[in-house]
Amino acid sequence: MLNITKPLNKLLWTLVLSGVSTLSVLAQETPENQSSLLSPETGIDYTPLQEQLQQKRWLEANEKTTTLMLRSVNREQQGWIPQEEVKNIACWDLRTIDDLWKQYSGGRFGFTVQFPIFVETGNRPGRLVDTEAYDNFGTRIGWRKDGQWIQFKYSLDYSLDAPVGHLPNPRPEYQITGGRLNYTALTQRMVECGLVAYSDPRRPLNYQP
């Protein structure tokens, strides 16, 4: 009688080993893998931000967002990004930050969530319109309260009960105004990086303070 046990066992082991190899390759390619959050433009790893957002640690995630944006333009030591440096924020990094915020907030938070509200309230990317328009934007997303800008960043609402678009808010610890100059430059960078679609022939995207 023909003994097929050994050939069969050999075949099974071959399949098992092949399966392990295949699974290893798939694991390396999955979007959730850590390497997929390593910026090819700046070398910054966005895994810590992902972990904070995944755990709904909104305040820490907002702090981390500020730190990572500063690092992306080599301004971490200075602690702030001048308007003329906003254009140097890497597109991959800006998109990744936005995608992570949207993913883990169920679409409530993110730069591209803020953008349509920014435009709806009369503002234009890359161009200062008037303070009233920006005040209206701040009121809509909860950066203003009782007619005043929230001055201390720790007074923001770090919960899913916050208004849509409330976070992220990459701002200094203390800010008297809403940072209109820098945020308007940031919206222009969103357009340049293709995060949002925007076209208004009456208002060119050249920055004009």
C-alpha positions in Angstrom: 0.0 0.0 0.0 1.3 3.4 -1.0 2.3 5.6 2.0 1.3 9.2 1.3 1.7 10.5 4.8 5.2 11.9 4.4 4.6 13.7 1.1 1.3 15.1 2.5 3.0 16.4 5.6 5.7 17.9 3.5 3.0 19.6 1.3 1.2 20.9 4.4 4.4 22.4 5.9 5.2 24.0 2.6 1.7 25.7 2.5 2.0 26.8 6.1 5.4 28.3 5.6 4.2 29.9 2.4 1.2 31.3 4.3 3.4 32.8 7.0 5.5 34.5 4.4 2.5 35.9 2.6 1.0 37.2 5.8 4.2 38.8 6.7 4.2 40.7 3.4 0.6 41.7 3.8 1.4 43.0 7.3 4.1 45.1 5.9 1.8 46.7 3.4 -1.2 47.4 5.5 -2.1 51.1 5.9 -2.2 50.7 9.7 1.4 49.7 9.8 3.7 52.1 11.4 5.9 52.6 8.3 2.9 54.0 6.4 2.9 57.0 8.8 6.5 57.9 8.2 6.7 61.0 6.1 8.7 60.5 2.9 9.2 64.3 2.8 10.3 65.1 6.3 11.0 61.8 7.9 8.5 62.5 10.7 6.7 59.6 12.3 3.0 60.3 12.8 2.3 57.1 14.7 2.2 58.9 18.1 -0.4 61.3 16.8 -2.4 58.4 15.5 -2.3 56.6 18.9 -3.5 59.8 20.8 -6.4 60.3 18.4 -7.3 56.6 18.5 -7.6 56.9 22.2 -9.6 60.1 22.0 -6.9 62.1 23.9 -7.9 65.3 22.0 -5.9 67.8 24.1 -2.7 65.8 23.7 -3.3 65.2 20.1 -3.8 68.9 19.5 -0.5 69.6 21.3 1.2 66.9 19.2 -0.2 68.4 16.0 1.4 71.7 16.9 4.7 70.1 17.7 4.8 68.1 14.5 3.9 71.0 12.3 6.7 73.0 13.9 9.1 70.2 13.4 8.1 69.9 9.7 9.4 73.4 9.0 12.3 73.2 11.6 10.6 75.7 13.9 10.2 73.6 17.0 12.8 75.6 19.0 11.1 78.9 18.1 7.6 77.6 18.9 5.8 79.4 16.2 5.5 79.4 12.4 5.7 82.8 10.6 3.3 83.4 7.8 6.0 83.2 5.1 7.0 79.7 6.4 3.5 78.2 6.2 4.1 77.5 2.5 6.9 75.1 3.5 4.7 72.7 5.3 5.1 69.4 3.5 1.9 68.4 1.6 2.2 64.7 2.7 2.5 65.8 6.3 -0.4 68.2 6.2 -2.6 65.6 4.5 -1.7 62.9 7.0 -2.5 65.2 10.0 -5.9 66.0 8.4 -6.7 62.4 7.5 -5.9 61.2 11.0 -8.1 63.9 12.7 -11.0 63.1 10.4 -10.7 59.4 10.7 -10.7 59.2 14.5 -13.2 62.0 15.1 -15.8 60.5 12.7 -15.4 63.5 10.4 -16.0 66.2 13.0 -12.4 67.5 13.2 -9.7 68.3 10.7 -8.3 71.1 8.6 -10.5 70.2 5.6 -13.5 70.1 7.9 -12.7 73.7 8.8 -12.1 74.9 5.3 -15.7 75.0 3.9 -16.8 76.9 7.1 -13.9 79.3 6.5 -15.2 80.0 3.0 -18.9 80.0 3.9 -18.3 82.8 6.4 -16.8 85.0 3.7 -13.1 84.3 4.0 -10.8 83.5 1.1 -7.7 81.2 1.2 -4.5 83.2 1.0 -6.2 86.6 1.1 -7.3 88.6 4.1 -10.9 89.8 3.6 -12.0 91.5 6.8 -12.0 90.9 10.5 -15.7 90.4 10.7 -15.6 87.4 8.3 -12.8 85.8 10.3 -14.7 86.5 13.6 -17.7 84.7 12.1 -15.5 81.8 11.3 -14.1 81.7 14.8 -17.6 81.8 16.2 -18.9 79.0 14.0 -16.1 76.5 15.0 -16.1 77.6 18.7 -12.8 79.5 18.8 -14.7 82.6 19.9 -17.1 82.7 22.8 -19.4 85.5 24.0 -18.0 87.8 21.2 -14.3 87.2 22.3 -11.5 85.0 21.1 -10.7 82.2 23.5 -7.2 83.4 24.6 -5.9 80.3 26.4 -5.7 77.2 24.3 -6.5 75.0 27.4 -9.9 76.7 27.4 -10.9 75.1 24.1 -13.3 72.2 24.1 -11.4 68.9 23.8 -14.3 66.6 23.3 -16.6 65.3 20.6 -19.2 67.7 21.9 -17.2 70.6 20.5 -18.5 72.4 17.4 -17.7 70.8 14.0 -14.2 71.9 13.0 -13.2 73.0 16.5 -10.0 70.9 16.3 -7.1 70.9 15.5 -6.1 74.4 16.6 -2.3 74.6 16.2 -1.8 77.8 18.1 0.4 79.2 20.9 -0.5 78.7 24.5 -1.8 82.3 24.7 -3.3 84.2 21.8 -5.3 87.5 22.0 -6.6 87.2 18.4 -7.5 84.2 16.3 -4.3 84.1 14.3 -6.0 85.3 11.1 -2.8 85.9 9.2 -1.4 82.4 9.7 -4.6 80.5 9.4 -5.4 82.3 6.1 -1.9 81.3 4.8 -2.7 77.7 6.0 -5.9 77.6 3.9 -3.9 78.6 0.9 -1.4 75.7 1.6 -4.4 73.4 1.7 -5.4 74.5 -1.8 -1.8 74.2 -3.1 -1.5 70.7 -1.7 -4.7 69.6 -3.2 -6.4 68.8 0.2 -9.4 71.0 -0.9 -10.7 72.2 -4.2 -11.2 75.9 -4.5 -11.7 78.3 -7.4 -12.7 81.9 -7.2 -11.4 84.0 -10.2 -12.3 87.2 -8.4 -9.9 86.5 -5.6 -6.5 85.1 -6.7 -4.5 82.9 -4.3 -1.5 85.2 -4.2 -1.1 86.2 -0.6 -2.2 89.9 -0.2 -2.3 91.1 3.4 
